């Protein structure tokens, strides 16, 4: 087992020990004490008003039911960078709910994607066997479907976040809707481009085996194509070193016909688009990005990245414990009914997307600081 694997196992052992002697054991099932009292969120131009109102409605309905103790766990691909605000939101929600639980994940991803995927499947199995009643998980994709289904078969409610496993028996998915998110990124870039013809390089995902990444890429591709530009997808390399990713972009930019007139990055490593543009000798090409990685923010301050699109990671993490608790206390159908303003279909909760222009970095940072989700 890798060092990451040992860390995950040790952390999960601590979770079970805590659950065995947590305060919810002494409260007893069906107690009327400990009503959820959520502090109001500071107002900002970036505050997701409908999302906040939906959480309040869910809390109000839960407070009308019998308060129950609960054990849950949120399993993340990583606890750093992109996933840090997700962990913050999930931990805060668990504290407000008074449940026994934890947020688990490695502090560094393995360089081998198969190792990371196998570790997550092990954690899903351990969680289901260890007595948790709800699991939130950011899966790698269909490779985790069987482990999710096994947990559900043991009576555990599973909610996916960030990445979905739509063909599994999970109860709900919480996150951005990827096709529309990619389309939004494309639409943000279009006004910055010269008239067509021209090529737009999309730092995205080519393979359909990662469905969410592929859907986001297709959303951007269709917008670019419909506007009369030639889309060119450069495969984002999460597990290869940065130099490989940059060299790949450079090669595609150099050979593009017509020439590249804009770039859009669709994941948290979007800042590499700037490096690819520099390597190819087109430093002035307009670039829009995804997520709020510190390197992305630095390039925005330099005027190299014109805007970014954030996935409201804090809210992604914050909603999941409330949804799991709602499913336990008022049932899945009632929870889904309350979530209706955010629902796309009957199983996807759309938390939306923030578009952050480079001139509003400080305002957005202030909002993140106010909710305790600074990156």
N, C-alpha and C positions, 0 to 999 in steps of 0.2 A: 504494500500500500504506500502511496506517496505521502509526503509530509502534509499536503493539503488534506488527504483522506484522514490522517490521524487527528488533525485539528478538528475536522467536522465531527468525527466520532466522539471525541472528548467533549465537544460543545454540546452534542445531543445528549450525552450521558448526564451532563449537568442539568439540562432541561428536565429530564425525567426525575432527577433527584429533587429539583425545585418543585415540580408538579406534585410530587408525593407528599410534600409537607407545606404546600401553599395555603394561603388564607382561605381559598375557596372551599377547601375540605372542611374547615370548621364552620363555614357559613351554612352548609347544608343545602340540598336541592330545594328549590321552590321558595326561597326567602324573598321578602319584600323590601329588604334593606339595600342600600348601595345603589340607589337610582343613578342613572348616568346624567351627569351635569357637565356639559361641554362648554368651555370658555368660547366666547365669540371670536371670530377671526377678524383681524384688522382689515379695514376697507382699503382697497387699492384698485387702480385701473386694471390690474392683472388678476384680481380676485374672481374665481369662477363662481358667479352668483348662483346659477342653477344647481351646480354641483353641491355647493354649501347648503342650499335650501333642501336638497334631497337628503343629505346626511342628517339634517335637523329633523326631517319628517321620519326618517328611519329610527332615530333615537326616540322620538315621541311615541312611536308605535311599540318599540321595545319596552319603554318605560310603563306602558299600559299592560304588559304581560308580566308573568312571573319571572323574576330575576333568577337566573340559573348560573351555577359555577360552570366553567368550561376550560378545557385544555386545548391549545392550538399552537401551531408552529408555522412560520413563514420561511420558506426555503428560497434563497436567492442565488443567482449564478456567481455573485460577487458582492462584497460589502464595501467596495471602494468606488470612487468616481461616479459613474452613472447611477449605481445602485445605492449609494450612500443616502440620498434623500428618501428613497423607497424604504430603507431600513428605519430612518427617522420617523417617517409617517406611520409605519406599522407598529413600531414600539410605542409611539404616543397613543395610538388608538387602543392597544392592549392595556396600557396604563389607565386610560379613561374607562374602559370596560371592566377593569378589575379581574381580567381573566389570567390564568396561568399559562405562560407561553414565552416564546423567544423568537428572535429573528436570527437565522443561521445562514452561513455561506463562507466560502474561503476569502481571505484577504487578497489573494492572487490567483488568477486562473492558471490552470495547468497549460503548458504549451501544447499538450495533446488533447484535442477536443473530445476524443473518445473517453479519455480518463475522466474528464469533467462530467460528461454525460452519465457514465457508469456510477460515479460518486453520487450524483443526484438521484439516480434510481435506487441506490442503497439507502439514501436518506429518506426517500419516500416510503420504502419498505420498513425502515426502522421506526419512523413516525407512526405509521399505521399499526405496527405491532406494539408500540409503546403506550398506547392508550389515548392518543390525541383524538379529539372529535372533529377538528377542522384543520385543513392544510391549505395554506396559500403557497403557490409555487410559481417561479418564473422558469418555465421549462425550456429545454433546448429545441423542442419540436416533437415530431412524431416518435422519435426514439424513446421518449418518456411516456408514451401513451399507455403501454401495458402496465407500468408501475402505477400510473394514475388510476387505471381501472382496477387494479388489485386493491388499492387503498379504498376506493369506493365500495368494492365488494365486501370490505370489512366494516362497512357502515360509516366511513369517514367522508365528510363533505369536503370536496376539493374545489378551490377557485384558482384559476390561472391568472397571472398578471404579466404584463410586458410582452410575453410571447404566448400564443395560444396553442392548445392541442385540441383542435375543433373536433377531431374524430374520436376523442376519448369520452369518458362518462363524467367529466368534470361538470360541476353545476353551472358555473358562470365564468366568463373571461372579463377581466377589468384592464382597460388600457386604451390607447389610441387605436382608432380604426385605420389600418395601415394603408389601404388603397387611397382613402381620402386624405390621409396625412401626407403621402407622397405627392398627391395632386396639389395640395396646398403649397408644398415646397416649390413645385414647378411654377405655380402661379405667382409666388413671391418673386421668383427670378425673372419672369418674362418682361416686366417693365424696364429692367436694367439692360436688356439686350439690344443690339442694333437690329434693324430689320433683317429678316431671313433673305438669302440662305445663310446657314451657319450650323455648326455642330455644337450641341450641348453635351458635355461629359457628365454622366450620372455616376457618382461613386456609390454603388448599390450592390444588389445581389442578383446574380444571374440564375442560379439553380432553384428550381421549385421545391427542392427537398426542405428548404427553410421557408415555409409558406409565408410567414409574416414579412420577412425581408424581401421576398419576391413580390408580394402584393404592394408593398410600399414603392418598390422600384417601378413596377408597372404603372402605378398611379402617376408618378412623375413622368415616366416615359410617354404616356398617352397625352398628357398636357403639352409637353414639349413638341411632340409630333403634330398634334392638332394645330399648334401655332405656326407650323411651317418650318420648324427646325429639324435637323437630323439628330436623333438621340444616339448616344454612344455610352454603353454601360461598362464601367470599369469595376471588376469584382473587388469589393472591400475584403481585405485580408486581416481578420481579427487575430488569428493564431500565428501568422507569419510575422517576421520583424517588419518594422516600419519602412525600412529601406526597400524591401521587396514591393510593398504597396506603392510607394512613390515611383519606383522605377517602372512599374506596370502602367501607372497613369501617364508618365512621361512618354513611354512608347506609343500609347494610344493617341496622345495629343499630337505627337510628331507626325504620325501617319494619317491623321484625320483629314478627310476631304468631303465637304468644305472645312476650313479651319475652325477650331474650337473658339466660340465667342462667349461661352458662359459655362459655369460648373455648379452642380448641386450635389452636396453630400447628404446622405440619408441616415447616418448612424452617428454614434458618439465619437467615432474617429474621423468625423468630417473635416477637422482641422488639417488633415493630410492633403486636402485639395489644394491648399495654399502651397504646400511643399511640392506637390506635383506640378502646379503652375510655374513655380519658380524654376524647377528642374527643366521644364520645357521652354523657358524663356518667354512666358506670357504673364508677367507679374500683375498686369493691370486688368486681367480678365475678371468680370464680376462673378462672385462666389456667394452662394447661400448654403447654410449648414443645418445640422440637426443637433439638438441637445446643448448642454451648457458646460461642456468640459472647460477647465481653466485655460487650456491652450486655444480653444475656440474663442473664448472671451478675449484673450490677449490679441488674437488676430483681428477681432472686431474692433478693439480699441485702436489698432493700427490702421483701420480702414480697409483691411484686406478681405474680411468677410463682412458682407453688407447686412446680413440678418441671419438669425437662427430660429429654429423651431423646437420648442421644448415640450416634452410629453407629460408634464405635470407629474413627475415621478413621486413627489411627496404625496399627492392625492392618490396616486396609484397604490402606494403602500398603506395609506391611511384608510382607504375604503375597505380593503380586504378583510381585516379583523371584524369590522362592523357588519359586513355582509355575512361572514361565517357565523357570527353571533346571532344575526337576524335569522339565518336559516335554521339555527338550533332552537331559538325561542319562539319565533312566529311562523316558521316554515318557509320553504323556498318560494311558493307561489305568492305569499303575502310580501315577502322581501322583494321579489321581482316586480310586483305591482307598485311598490313604493319607488323603485328604481326606474319606473317607466319613462320619466322624462329624459333619462340618459341611455335608454336601451336602443339597440339596433337589432331587431329580431327579438328572439326570446331568450338568448343566452349571452349576448355581448353588451357589456356596460362601457359606453364611450365616455371617457373622461375629457376628451377634447384636446386641443393643442394651443399653445401660446406662440404667437409670432412676435419675436423680439428684434426690432431694428437695432442696428449698432448704436444709434444715438440714444437708445433707451436702456442701455446696460445698467446704469446706476439705479434707475427706477426699478428695474426688475430685480437687481441685487437687493435693494431695500425691501421689496416685497418678500423675497426668499428669507431674508434675515428676520422679518417680522413673524413669519410662520415657523421659524427655526429650521429652515431647510436649505441654508446656504451651502454652496458646493465649493 
